[in-house]
Amino acid sequence: MQKPEKHILMCASFRRSGEPQGVCHKKDLINLVPYLEGELMDRGLDGIFVSMTSCLKVCDRGPALVIYPDNIWYGGIETEEDVDAILDSLEQGEINENYVLT
């Protein structure tokens, strides 16, 4: 197995009961996963892995994702354009201030 350079954790809003709830689920962040993975491949970013998580507990600012090991938290991710903007910044080694959660 290839060890990832970075890991993108995308909130799937799963709770202890196993039922998805919250903003990330309601706004279908999970539906952006295939697009994100395709963009990573198209951009040659094969050292970045994507995983779905339980609730990231930032529902008031979701849909959310986190990039590790950089510990960059992004919110308001609702469209393919949002994903593109974050990946553009990631490729440039920058933080996209339009989406970053502080």
C-alpha positions in Angstrom: 0.0 0.0 0.0 1.2 3.5 -0.9 1.4 5.8 2.1 -0.5 9.0 1.3 1.2 12.3 1.3 -2.0 13.9 2.3 -5.4 12.6 3.4 -8.7 14.4 2.7 -11.4 13.6 5.3 -14.9 14.4 4.1 -17.7 14.6 6.6 -20.5 12.1 6.0 -22.4 13.2 9.1 -22.7 9.7 10.6 -23.7 9.7 14.2 -23.3 7.0 16.9 -26.6 5.5 15.9 -25.3 5.0 12.4 -27.8 7.3 10.8 -26.5 10.2 8.8 -27.7 13.6 10.0 -26.5 17.2 9.9 -25.6 19.7 7.2 -22.9 17.7 5.4 -25.4 14.9 4.8 -28.3 17.1 4.0 -26.3 19.1 1.4 -25.0 15.8 -0.2 -21.3 16.3 0.4 -20.9 12.6 -0.2 -22.0 13.1 -3.8 -18.9 15.2 -4.5 -16.5 12.3 -3.6 -16.4 10.8 -7.1 -15.8 14.2 -8.6 -13.0 14.9 -6.0 -11.3 11.5 -6.7 -11.5 12.0 -10.4 -10.0 15.5 -10.1 -7.2 14.1 -8.0 -6.4 11.5 -10.7 -6.7 14.1 -13.5 -4.3 16.4 -11.7 -1.8 13.7 -11.0 -2.3 14.0 -7.3 -2.3 10.2 -6.7 -0.6 10.7 -3.3 -3.7 12.1 -1.8 -6.3 9.8 -0.4 -10.0 10.5 0.3 -12.0 9.0 3.2 -15.5 9.7 4.5 -15.8 10.3 8.3 -18.4 10.5 11.0 -19.5 14.0 12.0 -16.7 16.5 12.1 -18.8 18.6 14.5 -18.7 21.9 12.5 -22.3 21.6 11.3 -22.9 25.3 11.5 -20.1 25.8 8.8 -20.5 22.6 6.7 -20.4 20.8 4.5 -16.8 20.3 5.7 -13.6 18.5 4.9 -10.2 18.4 6.5 -6.8 18.0 4.8 -4.2 16.1 6.9 -1.4 16.2 7.9 -1.8 20.0 7.3 -4.8 20.2 9.6 -6.6 22.6 7.3 -10.4 22.6 7.9 -12.6 23.8 5.1 -16.4 24.5 5.1 -19.1 25.6 2.8 -18.1 22.9 0.2 -21.2 22.4 -1.9 -20.3 22.3 -5.5 -17.7 21.0 -7.9 -16.4 24.6 -8.3 -15.7 24.6 -4.5 -13.7 21.4 -4.8 -11.8 22.9 -7.7 -10.9 26.0 -5.8 -9.6 24.0 -2.9 -7.6 21.7 -5.1 -6.2 24.6 -7.0 -4.9 26.1 -3.7 -3.6 22.7 -2.6 -1.6 22.3 -5.8 -0.1 25.8 -5.2 0.8 24.9 -1.6 -1.6 27.5 -0.3 -4.7 27.7 2.0 -7.9 28.9 0.3 -9.1 31.6 2.7 -12.5 31.6 1.0 -13.4 28.2 2.6 -11.0 27.9 5.6 -12.6 27.4 9.0 -10.8 29.2 11.8 
